[in-house]
Amino acid sequence: MTDTIPLLEATGIDHDYGTVTVLRDVSVTIEHGRVTALIGPNGSGKTTLIRALAGLHEPTTGTITYNGPDTAREIGYLPQHPAFRPGFTALETLHFYASLVGGDEADAMAQLERVGLKHAADRPVEALSGGMTRLLGIAQSTIGDPPIVILDEPGSGLDPSMGLHIFDVAADLAAEGIAILLSSHDLELVEQVADDLLILADGRVAEHGSIADVRARVGGDTLRQVYEHAVGGHRDTVQVVGDHE
């Protein structure tokens, strides 16, 4: 982890849906220019935490503090299943979002180029492949140059080459100084691009820190071994994509 003040801090978060507690005493930090991978068994609270950090709902208890600069948009967010209004091109779609934060068509085109979609600027959104739609979603999440971008399962359901490209785009954004939080079940891709791990199990933080620090605490030569040690008895619900041992 860096020595600077984290861009985003969650302290003692609980989140309840009625009588069901989904998150319990969760405290995490999101750092400048780093890719933090959020991993955990199904039902561990990953999407609930992501939505809380993105400002889409208030936690039941605890605090979330943004420590970044005053910008047009503090946090960009890509949901797991992005959807765009049909009948518009990729460029028109981004131009609309850019206009909401004072941007113009040039800003929209710059974001398309940033994610490798400039060649599809005039393609209708309904004609985009699943991977291209995900890339358009990442471009949308970077409109307004937010210092934090949160990506919920950005590689889910994509072929391996597109999944790798999506993760490479996330790593490139981090190299520009953006803080990236992404959730994934693909441990191979996580190991290639992530700087930090945030492992949830039963709504609690099982591990949080740099991959090297977590590996030293937990043990294990591979990220899969680290993961299985960290989640313990929750292994029956683990999805490990790309690992067939």
C-alpha positions, 0 to 999 in steps of 0.5 A, a space after each residue: 500500500 502507498 503511504 499517501 492518504 487513500 482516495 476512498 476509505 470505508 470504516 466499520 461498514 455494516 449493510 442490512 437488507 431487512 433482517 439479513 446482514 450482508 456486510 459486517 464491520 467492513 473497513 477498506 481503503 482504495 489507493 491512488 494508481 493501484 488496481 484493487 481486486 475484490 474477490 470472494 465466494 458467491 454471496 459474500 457481499 461483493 456487489 453490495 460493497 461495490 454499490 456502497 463504495 460507488 455511492 449508490 446506497 448508504 451503509 446501515 452503519 459505518 462511514 465512507 470518506 472520499 479524500 480525493 480532489 474536487 472534480 466534476 465526477 468523483 467515482 466512475 462506476 461500471 455495473 456487471 451488466 451495462 446497458 445503453 439506449 439503442 438507436 445511438 452510436 457509441 460516440 453519441 452515447 458517450 457524448 451524452 454522458 460527457 455533456 452531463 459533466 460539461 464535456 463535448 464530442 472531443 472528450 467522448 472520442 478521447 474516452 473511446 480511444 482510451 479503451 480501444 474503441 475509436 474504430 467503433 465510434 459510429 457503430 450502433 450500441 446494439 451492434 456491439 459485441 459483449 466485450 465491446 459493450 463492456 469497453 464502452 461501459 468502461 469508457 462511460 465510467 471514465 467520463 469526467 476523469 474521476 480519480 476512482 473507477 469501480 468495475 463490477 465483474 468487467 470480464 464476466 462472460 467474455 472470451 479469454 482474449 477480451 477478458 485480458 484486454 479489459 483487465 489491461 485497460 484497467 491496468 492502463 488507467 491505474 498507470 495514469 494514477 486512477 484508483 481502480 477497484 474491480 471484482 472478479 472470479 478470474 484469479 489468473 487475470 487478477 494475478 496478472 494485473 492487481 496490485 492489492 487484494 480485498 477478499 470477502 467471506 461471509 460479508 467480512 474482510 478476510 484479507 486486504 493488502 498488497 498481493 505480496 503482503 497477503 501471500 506472506 500472511 496467508 501462505 501459498 504459492 499461487 493466488 488460488 492457494 492464497 484465496 482458498 486459505 483466506 476463505 476457508 470453509 467457503 470453498 464450496 462456493 468458489 468459482 475459479 475461472 481459468 484454473 482447472 487443477 
